[in-house]
Amino acid sequence: MDAFYLRLARFIFAFIFLKLLFNLKRIVTLFNILTSKLQTKSTDIVSINNIQPGMRVSARVAKVLSNGLWLKFLGYFAGSVDMLHLDKIVNYDELAKEYKKGQKFDARVLSVDLDTKKITLTIQYHAINLRLPSFVNSSIEIGDIFEAATITRVDKSGIALRLPTDPPVDAYVHKTRVSDEQVKLKKFKVGEEVKCRILGYNYL
């Protein structure tokens, strides 16, 4: 008789546990391998108020801009990807060659401005997959000097560099940090090697 009641109690406990499990509205996990793959679907979002920074979305190129990309996602939403958040380093005059209308990407929402209805996104690999950027696992430290960093892009805001590390790490010099003296950015050429010092990190 005691064995019968024990089996009955186990059955009731299992039934209650499964009922609670299937009634859960949200399951939270901190496992990176799971959270990085979670993708927001169009059926989950009804207005811009529901879009949150950090959401991973499937997007396509609606337009190639002069300073990045304009992406459409979740059916009828759109946002911009700045040059610094592309999946590769390209020059302004290479944008139209590297990216085409209709091209598909996984992207992650960086910011949402509800007042201006402006959304910014990134298509950088480490941000999409919730990983640290490559420089974190390198030996680069603030204050380090590199004698021969290669210029990979020159734009109106500054200069993109590739540091001679293994593996190579990309960096950016804002125009206000290019020189102690006032110089024109157009004097710098892609492929040229320059000396630089590490001033800080940007994990995005």
HELIX and SHEET records of a PDB file:
HELIX    1   1 ASP A    2  PHE A   22  1                                  21    
HELIX    2   2 ASN A   32  THR A   35  1                                   4    
HELIX    3   3 SER A   42  ASP A   44  5                                   3    
HELIX    4   4 ILE A   48  ASN A   50  5                                   3    
HELIX    5   5 MET A   83  HIS A   85  5                                   3    
HELIX    6   6 TYR A   92  GLU A   94  5                                   3    
HELIX    7   7 LEU A   95  GLU A   98  1                                   4    
HELIX    8   8 TYR A  125  ILE A  128  1                                   4    
HELIX    9   9 SER A  134  ASN A  137  5                                   4    
HELIX   10  10 LYS A  175  ARG A  177  5                                   3    
HELIX   11  11 LEU A  185  LYS A  187  5                                   3    
SHEET    1   A 6 ARG A  56  LEU A  65  0                                        
SHEET    2   A 6 GLY A  68  PHE A  73 -1                                        
SHEET    3   A 6 PHE A  77  ASP A  82 -1                                        
SHEET    4   A 6 LYS A 118  THR A 122  1                                        
SHEET    5   A 6 LYS A 104  ASP A 113 -1                                        
SHEET    6   A 6 ARG A  56  LEU A  65 -1                                        
SHEET    1   B 4 VAL A 169  HIS A 174  0                                        
SHEET    2   B 4 GLY A 158  LEU A 163 -1                                        
SHEET    3   B 4 ILE A 145  VAL A 154 -1                                        
SHEET    4   B 4 GLU A 193  ARG A 197 -1                                        
END                                                                             
